[in-house]
């Protein structure tokens, strides 16, 4: 009996090295954001869109550093749950945090799966339900197979996603020829109008950086999380910041703010001016980007439930690790089926917007958690720590974004 139990409740396998972790991070953050939100950011910020992306990256960076230090201090699955538990010792708060993260991941993933249907129809006309069922079950199976298989697939897809951005830079890069004559259009003036545009654009651009928080949930499967996790988070953010800004400059030089704002596929519209076949190529890459986003969220939500089960905050079955795959098989199955049910049953647009509020609230709590933990143990041995100002500013900036989003929603209502 004990041997059987050991097989069912084994430990997660440490297989992720630093390069795989960076690819995992880039793929997690990249997702579909830049492929869709570039146009909306450009519509709000106009030629100041690159500055909006930079501003958003700085805001995300503070919380990213907080996540990096916390993941070094507490390298566990269900990272946020453990951080809150360690900081405040309130089981109900930790449990609520965990289920909110799982819910936001599952709901947003179901929304993304619904969005996948439209991209598929560009190439082939098949029933919506068949697309949803096929892609969800396929990626659920990959997630259940093993973290190595998931990370390798995510790495391959991430390379394709980044190639899509380089494709835009290479093919539409001739737009940069006019940069020397127009560079001053990308610099904000000392007036409130320009900075309001940047803030409105940065509010949208901020969500193209969200995803680094998912990385900490594979800490138990990372070979050296204390050293590699903070590095991977920041390297991922820096890589994407540079690419986002460069693509935003090319977009601003190639399309007007009005064209960007009206575009549902801004990268395809940029390339449409260069040749009729290019939009189909970038649309295919957009399909692949969605696949990456779904797989990452399935892996992440399953690990959160696994970690919660270990702390008796979720049903015990979610903590069982399959002896053959070394993955939390039942939590993966639950996440996959829940995503499938929601994707087939509901219009999740408003719920997806709600996940943004949830995630920003999570970021505020995470920064507060690091403040509390640093006060208890300022400099633990062997752990890279950051100044107290990092989580303090992270909490302030996250709270500011939350208030700004609420104010924008009320103003536009």
DRENFI-761553 format. One record per atom (N, C-alpha, C): y, z, x; residue in three letters. Coordinates in steps of 0.02 Angstrom, whole numbers, plus 50000, padded with zeros to 5 digits. Last residue first. Layout:
REM DRENFI-761553
YZXALA
...
REM end
This chain:
REM DRENFI-761553
527334902649110UNK
527014903349044UNK
527494901148988UNK
527954902949230UNK
527744896349206UNK
527444896549136UNK
528174916549248UNK
528744911949245UNK
528564905249216UNK
526874921549258UNK
527304923649202UNK
527874918749192UNK
526454915349376UNK
526084914149314UNK
526504915849253UNK
527364920649468UNK
527344913449456UNK
527004911849390UNK
527004934249462UNK
527674932149442UNK
527694924649427UNK
525694933449514UNK
525804935949446UNK
526484933749420UNK
525974928649642UNK
525564924749598UNK
525664926949525UNK
526764939149692UNK
527064932549686UNK
526654928249638UNK
525824949549691UNK
526424950049649UNK
526734943249638UNK
524924944149786UNK
524694945949719UNK
525284946349671UNK
525734943049899UNK
525444937049870UNK
525224938349798UNK
525984956749922UNK
526534952149907UNK
526294945749874UNK
524714961149953UNK
525034963749893UNK
525614959149872UNK
524564954250074UNK
524114952850019UNK
524404955249952UNK
525594960250150UNK
525614953050135UNK
525164951250076UNK
525124973750152UNK
525784972050125UNK
525824964750105UNK
523884972450215UNK
523924975250148UNK
524584973250115UNK
524284967150340UNK
523814963450298UNK
523844965850226UNK
525084977350389UNK
525404971050370UNK
524944966850326UNK
524014986550407UNK
524604988350368UNK
524954982050343UNK
523114980150494UNK
522924981350424UNK
523514983250380UNK
524084979250608UNK
523724973550580UNK
523504974850508UNK
524564991550649UNK
525024987050614UNK
524664981250580UNK
523594997250726UNK
523634999350656UNK
524084994750616UNK
522874984650836UNK
523384989650819UNK
523384991250744UNK
521054983350843UNK
521724980350840UNK
522224985850822UNK
519584984550948UNK
520024986850894UNK
520704983450900UNK
517944981450984UNK
518624978650992UNK
519054980850933UNK
516854994151037UNK
517114990250980UNK
517824987850996UNK
516385003051131UNK
516074996451127UNK
516324992051072UNK
516775017651039UNK
516545014751101UNK
516205008051089UNK
518205017650929UNK
517485018650941UNK
517255014851004UNK
519645023350907UNK
519385018750957UNK
518645020050971UNK
519885031450788UNK
520355026350812UNK
520045021150858UNK
519195037050655UNK
518935035450722UNK
519365029850751UNK
520135039950551UNK
519565044350565UNK
519315043450637UNK
521025029450555UNK
521295036250560UNK
520745041250576UNK
520175018850535UNK
520495019550601UNK
520795026550610UNK
519855020950400UNK
519325021550451UNK
519635022550520UNK
521085018350337UNK
520755024850329UNK
520235026050384UNK
521305004950376UNK
521795010150393UNK
521475017050391UNK
520194998950317UNK
520244999150390UNK
520745004350412UNK
520545000750181UNK
519935003750208UNK
519965004250284UNK
521674992750171UNK
521755000050162UNK
521145003750190UNK
521044980350187UNK
521534982550236UNK
521654990150232UNK
520244980650072UNK
519934980150138UNK
520414982450192UNK
521174980849968UNK
520734986549977UNK
520414986650046UNK
521724967949985UNK
522154973949989UNK
521724980150004UNK
520604960049964UNK
520934959950029UNK
521374966050038UNK
520354962549828UNK
519854964549879UNK
520184964949948UNK
521474956349775UNK
521394963549767UNK
520894966249818UNK
521114943349808UNK
521714946249839UNK
521704953849833UNK
519964941949728UNK
519914941649800UNK
520514944549835UNK
520494943049597UNK
519994947949621UNK
519974948049697UNK
521314931949590UNK
521604938549584UNK
521134943849613UNK
520314922249601UNK
520834922649652UNK
521164929449651UNK
519594923949485UNK
519274925849548UNK
519784926349604UNK
520434918449389UNK
520374925749393UNK
520044928049458UNK
520174905149407UNK
520834907649426UNK
520814915249434UNK
518904904949352UNK
518984903449424UNK
519664905849449UNK
519204907449221UNK
518824912449257UNK
518884911349333UNK
519844895549187UNK
520224901749187UNK
519874907349224UNK
518714886649206UNK
519344885749241UNK
519744892249245UNK
517444885649153UNK
517604891449194UNK
518274891049230UNK
516604883149014UNK
517184880349048UNK
517494886049088UNK
514794885649017UNK
515484887649006UNK
515994883149042UNK
513444881449040UNK
513644884348976UNK
514394885048964UNK
513064877149164UNK
512834873249107UNK
513164875449041UNK
513594886949246UNK
513804879949256UNK
513614875649196UNK
512884898349203UNK
513604897849192UNK
513854890649197UNK
511574894849245UNK
511724896449175UNK
512464895549160UNK
511764893249385UNK
511524887749343UNK
511694888849270UNK
512154906049425UNK
512604900449436UNK
512414894649389UNK
510954912649392UNK
511584914649359UNK
512094908949365UNK
510054906549481UNK
509964905749409UNK
510604907549370UNK
510594910649606UNK
510514903549590UNK
510464902549514UNK
510534924649599UNK
511174921249608UNK
511134913949586UNK
509124926449587UNK
509584928749534UNK
510254925049539UNK
508674921049708UNK
508454918149645UNK
508934920049589UNK
509274930049797UNK
509444922849801UNK
509254919349736UNK
508644941749763UNK
509364941349752UNK
509604934149755UNK
507354938149801UNK
507494939249731UNK
508244939249716UNK
507404936349943UNK
507204930849899UNK
507424931949826UNK
508194938350076UNK
508174942350014UNK
508034937649955UNK
507104931950205UNK
507704931550165UNK
507634936050104UNK
505974928950281UNK
506444934050305UNK
507114933550270UNK
504954920750239UNK
505604917650251UNK
506114922350282UNK
503844929450234UNK
503784922850265UNK
504464919950283UNK
504204941250169UNK
503914941750236UNK
503874935050272UNK
505764943450088UNK
505124939750090UNK
504854939750161UNK
506434958950049UNK
506474953250094UNK
505784949950099UNK
507244967349919UNK
506604965249947UNK
506694958849988UNK
508374970949852UNK
508324972849922UNK
507684970649956UNK
508214967749721UNK
508674963549759UNK
508664965249834UNK
507414977849672UNK
507104971349686UNK
507554966849727UNK
508244988649642UNK
507854988749704UNK
507574981949723UNK
509874984649579UNK
509154985449569UNK
508764984649635UNK
511204992949671UNK
510944987249634UNK
510194988249626UNK
511455003549747UNK
511995001649702UNK
511804995549660UNK
510665007949853UNK
510505010049785UNK
511075009049737UNK
510885002049971UNK
511275008049959UNK
511185010749888UNK
510084990949958UNK
509914995750011UNK
510285002350001UNK
510794984349861UNK
510144987249843UNK
509934992349895UNK
511874979749935UNK
511984984649882UNK
511334988149862UNK
511254970250017UNK
511564976150047UNK
511684981649996UNK
510854961049916UNK
510354964249961UNK
510634970649990UNK
512094957149866UNK
511624960749822UNK
511074964249863UNK
512574950649981UNK
512934956349953UNK
512474960549909UNK
511644940449997UNK
511684945750048UNK
512064951850022UNK
511924932649883UNK
511264935649891UNK
511274941349942UNK
513214928449912UNK
513114932949855UNK
512434936349858UNK
512964920250027UNK
513394926150030UNK
513244930949974UNK
512124909849981UNK
511914914150037UNK
512304920650036UNK
512974904549881UNK
512314907149864UNK
512064911949917UNK
514074900649959UNK
514154905849909UNK
513494908749886UNK
513504890550039UNK
513794896450071UNK
513844902150020UNK
513164881149939UNK
512644884349981UNK
512904890750012UNK
514434877449888UNK
513934880549845UNK
513414884349886UNK
515064871750001UNK
515354877549968UNK
514844881249925UNK
514204860950029UNK
514294866250077UNK
514554872650044UNK
514404853049915UNK
513734855649931UNK
513784861549978UNK
515744849749933UNK
515554854049877UNK
514864857149890UNK
515644841250042UNK
516024847450049UNK
515834852449993UNK
514974830549988UNK
514624834650037UNK
514974841350046UNK
516004825449910UNK
515374827649879UNK
515004832449924UNK
516894821850011UNK
517084827049964UNK
516474829849927UNK
516204811250066UNK
516264817350106UNK
516474823250062UNK
516404802449961UNK
515714804549978UNK
515724810950020UNK
517774800849974UNK
517504803949912UNK
516784806349924UNK
517854794250093UNK
518114801050091UNK
517884804650028UNK
517254782050052UNK
516974785850107UNK
517204793150103UNK
518094777649953UNK
517404779249935UNK
517084783549990UNK
519294775050026UNK
519274780449975UNK
518564782449956UNK
518914763850110UNK
519004770550138UNK
518984776050085UNK
518914751550050UNK
518274755050056UNK
518344762350080UNK
520204746150054UNK
519914747849989UNK
519264751749994UNK
521434753050168UNK
520874748650153UNK
520504750950091UNK
522594760550176UNK
522334757650239UNK
521764752850227UNK
522874766150059UNK
523384761750085UNK
523154758250149UNK
521824774750042UNK
521844768750000UNK
522354763750026UNK
522064786050117UNK
521664780750148UNK
521674774350107UNK
522804793350023UNK
523094791750088UNK
522734785850120UNK
521854794549923UNK
522464790649910UNK
522824788849974UNK
520934802849983UNK
520724796149964UNK
521334791749952UNK
521704814249995UNK
521464811050055UNK
521244803850041UNK
521944817649857UNK
522484815549902UNK
522254812049965UNK
521404816749717UNK
521034815549779UNK
521524813049832UNK
522324818349622UNK
521754822849617UNK
521304822049679UNK
524084817249632UNK
523444815049657UNK
522904820349649UNK
525314821849599UNK
524934818749546UNK
524224816849567UNK
525794826549722UNK
525714831249666UNK
525274828449611UNK
525894814749797UNK
525424820049816UNK
525274824649758UNK
526914808149729UNK
526244805149733UNK
525714810249751UNK
527954817249752UNK
527744815649683UNK
527054812649683UNK
528104816849891UNK
527894823049859UNK
527644821949787UNK
527374801149949UNK
527944805249927UNK
527684811749896UNK
526364798050094UNK
526454798450022UNK
527054802750005UNK
526484798150235UNK
526174792450200UNK
526284792250126UNK
527034809750282UNK
527324803450306UNK
527074797450267UNK
526224819150221UNK
526934819050206UNK
527274812650228UNK
524994816250281UNK
525074815350209UNK
525814814850191UNK
525264819950413UNK
525084812950398UNK
525184811550324UNK
525494833750392UNK
526024829450420UNK
525894822150404UNK
524234837550346UNK
524814838250302UNK
525404834050326UNK
523444835450459UNK
523324831350400UNK
523924831650352UNK
524014845550541UNK
524034838550561UNK
523934833850502UNK
523724857150467UNK
524424855350481UNK
524474847950499UNK
522314856950466UNK
522694856750404UNK
523404854350416UNK
522014858150604UNK
521824852150567UNK
522224851450503UNK
522564870950633UNK
522784864950670UNK
522624858650631UNK
521804878850544UNK
522534878750540UNK
522814872450574UNK
520504877150588UNK
520694874150525UNK
521454873950516UNK
520544883950712UNK
520324876950708UNK
520584873650645UNK
520924896950669UNK
521364893050713UNK
521184885550709UNK
519834901150592UNK
520494900650561UNK
520964896250604UNK
518814900950689UNK
518754896850629UNK
519444895750597UNK
519284910650777UNK
519214903750801UNK
519174899050741UNK
519204922150694UNK
519854919650717UNK
519824912550742UNK
517804923050669UNK
518294922950614UNK
518944919850637UNK
517254923550799UNK
517094918050754UNK
517594917450697UNK
517774935750848UNK
517934929350881UNK
517824923550834UNK
517184945150760UNK
517914944350763UNK
518124937750795UNK
515764942050791UNK
516054941250725UNK
516814940650726UNK
515384944850926UNK
515474938050903UNK
515834937250836UNK
515284958850950UNK
515694954650993UNK
515874947950960UNK
514514963750844UNK
515074967750869UNK
515554963550911UNK
513464954450826UNK
514024954550779UNK
514634958350805UNK
512454946050900UNK
512904950950930UNK
513534951450887UNK
511664938750807UNK
511354941850866UNK
511794947150898UNK
511664940850632UNK
512024938550692UNK
511774942350753UNK
511224946350520UNK
510824940850545UNK
511154937450605UNK
512154955550484UNK
511494958150502UNK
511044952750531UNK
513204947150446UNK
513264951050508UNK
512584953550531UNK
513414939750336UNK
512834937850376UNK
512844941550443UNK
514574944550282UNK
513964946050246UNK
513334943350280UNK
515644939850350UNK
515414946450369UNK
514754948250334UNK
515964927550292UNK
515614927650355UNK
515304934450370UNK
516754929050181UNK
516034928050170UNK
515634928750234UNK
518034929550229UNK
517744935850208UNK
516984935250195UNK
518384916450248UNK
518184920250308UNK
517864926850289UNK
518824912350128UNK
518124910650145UNK
517904914550205UNK
520414905150118UNK
519944910150093UNK
519234907750106UNK
521164894350150UNK
520934898450206UNK
520444903850183UNK
521574888850036UNK
521184884450079UNK
520924888150140UNK
522364898549981UNK
521674898149958UNK
521254893049995UNK
523604896150037UNK
523244902250056UNK
522504901750038UNK
524154885449972UNK
523814884150036UNK
523404890150058UNK
524774891849864UNK
524204887449853UNK
523804886449917UNK
525734899149936UNK
525314902449886UNK
524684898349871UNK
526384889250007UNK
525944893850044UNK
525484897649997UNK
527154883249907UNK
526624879449939UNK
526124883949974UNK
528004893949878UNK
527594891049825UNK
527014887049853UNK
528574895650006UNK
528184901049975UNK
527734898449919UNK
529224883250023UNK
528704885350070UNK
528264890750039UNK
530154883749917UNK
529644878449919UNK
529064880449965UNK
530904894449962UNK
530544895149898UNK
529994889849894UNK
531454888950074UNK
530964894350082UNK
530594895850018UNK
532324879450019UNK
531784877350064UNK
531244882750068UNK
533184887949945UNK
532794882749911UNK
532194880549954UNK
533884896250032UNK
533354899149991UNK
532914893849959UNK
534134890150201UNK
534334890750130UNK
533744893050089UNK
534124884250332UNK
534294891250320UNK
534554892050249UNK
532734872650318UNK
533414874550332UNK
533534881950317UNK
531174868450398UNK
531564871350343UNK
532264873150365UNK
530634852850455UNK
530904859350476UNK
531324862250419UNK
530284840150422UNK
529744845150418UNK
529994852150437UNK
531344832150448UNK
531174833150378UNK
530654838650369UNK
531364830450585UNK
531814835550558UNK
531684836850484UNK
530524819750609UNK
530274826450622UNK
530714831850590UNK
530744806250599UNK
530794810150537UNK
530604817550547UNK
530574799650716UNK
531204798250681UNK
531304802850621UNK
529324803950754UNK
529894805250799UNK
530564804150766UNK
528504798950651UNK
528644806150655UNK
529254807550699UNK
528074786250641UNK
528744787550615UNK
528954794850623UNK
526794786950688UNK
527274783050727UNK
527994784350705UNK
525994793150599UNK
526324797450647UNK
526834793650690UNK
525364783150531UNK
525944786250499UNK
526344790450548UNK
524254780750603UNK
524834776550619UNK
525464779050584UNK
523264788550549UNK
523664791350603UNK
524264787150623UNK
522344784550462UNK
523034784850437UNK
523514787650489UNK
521224785050546UNK
521384778950509UNK
522114778850486UNK
521254797950607UNK
521164791850647UNK
521414785650610UNK
521454807050502UNK
521904807150559UNK
521864800550598UNK
520354803750420UNK
521034802950394UNK
521534802650452UNK
519354807150510UNK
519394800350484UNK
520094798950458UNK
519544820650524UNK
519694816450582UNK
519734809050561UNK
519114824350397UNK
519814825550415UNK
520014821250476UNK
517774820350408UNK
518204817550355UNK
518934818450371UNK
517324828650508UNK
517374821450522UNK
517814817950470UNK
517264840350437UNK
517784839750487UNK
517884832350506UNK
516134836750359UNK
516774838550328UNK
517354837650377UNK
515154835050458UNK
515344829350415UNK
516024830550383UNK
515104848050508UNK
515274842550553UNK
515504836450513UNK
514654854350392UNK
515314855950419UNK
515554850450466UNK
513364849350381UNK
513854847550330UNK
514564848850355UNK
512804855550495UNK
512804848250489UNK
513344846050439UNK
513004869150459UNK
513294866450520UNK
513344858850517UNK
512234870150344UNK
512944871250339UNK
513304868450400UNK
510984868050402UNK
511234863250353UNK
511984863950346UNK
510964879550485UNK
510914872850515UNK
511184867550467UNK
511034889750390UNK
511574889050439UNK
511564882150472UNK
509834887550319UNK
510474887250284UNK
511044885950334UNK
508894889350420UNK
508924882950386UNK
509594882150351UNK
509214902650452UNK
509254897550503UNK
509314890650471UNK
508974909450333UNK
509664909050357UNK
509734903650410UNK
507834901550216UNK
507984905450276UNK
508694904350299UNK
507494898450083UNK
507054896550138UNK
507194900550201UNK
508514901349996UNK
507924905749996UNK
507474904450056UNK
509384890750019UNK
509604897550032UNK
509024902450037UNK
508574880349972UNK
508774880450043UNK
508984887550063UNK
508534883849837UNK
507914883549876UNK
508064883849951UNK
509864882149802UNK
509554888749796UNK
508924889249837UNK
509964868549818UNK
510314872849866UNK
510074880049861UNK
509144864449710UNK
509014862149778UNK
509334866849829UNK
509754870349599UNK
509084872449618UNK
508914870449689UNK
511014863449602UNK
510974870749605UNK
510294873149628UNK
510674849849591UNK
511024852149651UNK
510974859749657UNK
509964849449466UNK
509674847049528UNK
510004850149589UNK
510854854549368UNK
510204857749380UNK
509924855749449UNK
511934845249379UNK
512024852449388UNK
511374855949406UNK
511314832949350UNK
511664833949414UNK
511714841349429UNK
510864835349222UNK
510374833849274UNK
510684834849343UNK
512024837249150UNK
511574842949157UNK
511064841749213UNK
512624824349152UNK
512934830049186UNK
512434835549201UNK
511624809749181UNK
511834815349139UNK
512104821249179UNK
512394797049286UNK
511804800749263UNK
512044806849224UNK
513004784249365UNK
513094787249299UNK
512444790549277UNK
513674784749530UNK
513104783449486UNK
513204787249420UNK
514924786249594UNK
514414782049624UNK
513854780149576UNK
515704794349519UNK
516044788949555UNK
515534783849580UNK
514874804349477UNK
514984798749432UNK
515374793049463UNK
515004813749579UNK
514384809849574UNK
514484803649532UNK
516244819149546UNK
516164815349608UNK
515544811049607UNK
515934825749426UNK
516424820249427UNK
516364815949489UNK
515024835649469UNK
514814830349423UNK
515284824349426UNK
515694845149542UNK
515254840449578UNK
515074834449535UNK
516274853749454UNK
516694848649485UNK
516294843349522UNK
515184862049428UNK
515434857749375UNK
515874852049403UNK
515144868349552UNK
514584864149531UNK
514784859449475UNK
516334875649544UNK
516274870249593UNK
515704865549575UNK
515974884749444UNK
516534880249434UNK
516494874249481UNK
514964891549510UNK
514794887849449UNK
515344882849432UNK
515754897549609UNK
515244892549628UNK
515034888349568UNK
516504906449536UNK
516854900949571UNK
516364895449591UNK
515454914749491UNK
515874911149443UNK
516224905249477UNK
514924919649612UNK
514504915949565UNK
514914911849517UNK
516044926149671UNK
515684920849707UNK
515284916549659UNK
516394935549574UNK
516884930449594UNK
516544924649629UNK
515204943249571UNK
515424939549512UNK
515914934049530UNK
515174948649701UNK
514624944449678UNK
514854940149619UNK
516374955849696UNK
516294950549746UNK
515744945849725UNK
516084964849594UNK
516654960349586UNK
516594954449635UNK
515024971849650UNK
514894967449592UNK
515474962749579UNK
515704978549757UNK
515144974049768UNK
515034969249711UNK
516674986449690UNK
516874981349739UNK
516324976149748UNK
515854994949618UNK
516294990249582UNK
516514984649628UNK
515265001849725UNK
514844997849681UNK
515264992749643UNK
516395008349777UNK
516015003649819UNK
515584999049776UNK
516745016349669UNK
517225011449694UNK
516865006149736UNK
515595024149659UNK
515775019849603UNK
516275014449624UNK
515605031249782UNK
515065026449766UNK
515255021649711UNK
516745034249896UNK
516705034249823UNK
516195028949802UNK
517135034550029UNK
516585038650008UNK
516505039149933UNK
518135027650097UNK
518335031950042UNK
517765036350015UNK
517555020950209UNK
518255023050209UNK
518395028450157UNK
516225017950178UNK
516375021750239UNK
517085024650237UNK
516425010550061UNK
516025016750059UNK
516185021150119UNK
517134999750108UNK
517445004150059UNK
517085010850056UNK
516154994250194UNK
516814996250220UNK
517155001250172UNK
515084991450109UNK
515004996450162UNK
515674998850189UNK
515684981350032UNK
515414987350000UNK
515354993050051UNK
515974971550126UNK
516524974950092UNK
516284981450059UNK
514624967550170UNK
515124970550213UNK
515644974650177UNK
513304964350137UNK
513734967550086UNK
514304971150123UNK
512564968450297UNK
512644964150239UNK
513024968050186UNK
513484975650436UNK
512984975950383UNK
513114970550331UNK
514194982050557UNK
513884975450551UNK
513314975350500UNK
515504990250573UNK
514974991050524UNK
514634984250512UNK
516324986350679UNK
516184993350669UNK
515564994450625UNK
516374972650659UNK
516144975250723UNK
515934982550716UNK
516914971750533UNK
516244969050542UNK
515944971150609UNK
518184977250558UNK
517714980750515UNK
517004978350524UNK
518754967250640UNK
518644974050667UNK
518134977850625UNK
518744956350549UNK
518414955950613UNK
518264962750642UNK
519534960650443UNK
518824959350431UNK
518444959250498UNK
520744960950513UNK
520474967150485UNK
519724966450471UNK
520894947550542UNK
520814952250597UNK
520524958850573UNK
521074942950410UNK
520514940550450UNK
520374945150509UNK
522284948650377UNK
521684951150343UNK
521054948950381UNK
523054940650465UNK
523064947950469UNK
522444951050437UNK
522784927350424UNK
522574929750489UNK
522564937250496UNK
523404924850304UNK
522674925750304UNK
522434928850369UNK
524724923550352UNK
524554928650302UNK
523804930150303UNK
524544912550437UNK
524764918950465UNK
524594924550417UNK
524194902750344UNK
523714904550397UNK
523894911250428UNK
525364901550270UNK
524754904050237UNK
524244906450289UNK
526184895750368UNK
526364902150339UNK
525754905450307UNK
525514883550386UNK
525584888250442UNK
525734895250416UNK
525664877950259UNK
524994879350284UNK
525014884350342UNK
527064876850258UNK
526734881050208UNK
526024882750230UNK
527264867550357UNK
527524874250368UNK
527194879150319UNK
526714856350294UNK
526404858950356UNK
526624866150371UNK
527644855250182UNK
526944857250172UNK
526614859650237UNK
528904850450182UNK
528804856950215UNK
528094859450208UNK
528994839550104UNK
528904838350175UNK
528804844850215UNK
528354848949969UNK
528624842649992UNK
528484841650066UNK
527854860149907UNK
528254861149967UNK
528574854749994UNK
527204855149791UNK
527634860949788UNK
528114861349847UNK
526504843949834UNK
526924843449775UNK
527414849149770UNK
525764849049940UNK
526284844149954UNK
526764843349896UNK
524904856949864UNK
525334860149913UNK
525914855549930UNK
524264846749793UNK
524664851749757UNK
525134855549803UNK
523614839649896UNK
524104836349852UNK
524554841349817UNK
522754849349950UNK
523264846349991UNK
523814843149948UNK
521734853349866UNK
522374856849861UNK
522924853849905UNK
520614845049894UNK
520904845149828UNK
521624847849829UNK
520284846150027UNK
520164839749994UNK
520494839349926UNK
520494859350057UNK
520974854450083UNK
520894847750048UNK
519354865449981UNK
520064866949973UNK
520534861449994UNK
518014864849992UNK
518334859149958UNK
519094859749957UNK
517624871550147UNK
517404870250079UNK
517714864050050UNK
518254879250251UNK
518454872450236UNK
518274870650164UNK
517594891650257UNK
518314891350241UNK
518514884350218UNK
516264887850284UNK
516414892350229UNK
517144891750208UNK
516404879950398UNK
516144877050337UNK
516304881250276UNK
516884889550487UNK
517294883650472UNK
517064880550407UNK
515764898450487UNK
516434900550465UNK
516874894750446UNK
514744890450537UNK
514664893550472UNK
515344895550443UNK
515294887850662UNK
515184882350615UNK
515104884950544UNK
515254901050710UNK
515894897550704UNK
515834891750656UNK
513874903250710UNK
514304907550669UNK
514994904250659UNK
513434894150804UNK
513214893450734UNK
513664897450688UNK
514094899650921UNK
514244892950896UNK
514044891850823UNK
513484913250925UNK
514204912150914UNK
514364905050890UNK
511934913650828UNK
512324914550889UNK
513054912750875UNK
510844920550713UNK
511474917050720UNK
511824918750786UNK
509704928150695UNK
509614921350722UNK
510274917850736UNK
508864941550652UNK
509474940050688UNK
509404933350724UNK
508204943450489UNK
508094940950557UNK
508754939250590UNK
508124958550395UNK
508394951850404UNK
508334949850477UNK
506574967450372UNK
507274967050392UNK
507474959750399UNK
505544969950224UNK
505674968950295UNK
506414968550309UNK
504884973050105UNK
505544975950119UNK
505694975650193UNK
503654967350098UNK
504134965550047UNK
504834967950063UNK
502974972950203UNK
503054965750202UNK
503604963750154UNK
502954986150168UNK
503324984150228UNK
503454976750229UNK
502104985850059UNK
502814987450049UNK
503234985350109UNK
500914983150123UNK
501194978350074UNK
501934979550064UNK
500774994650197UNK
500844988250232UNK
501154983050186UNK
500625004250095UNK
501215004550139UNK
501324998050176UNK
499405000050042UNK
500005000050000UNK
500635000050043UNK
REM end
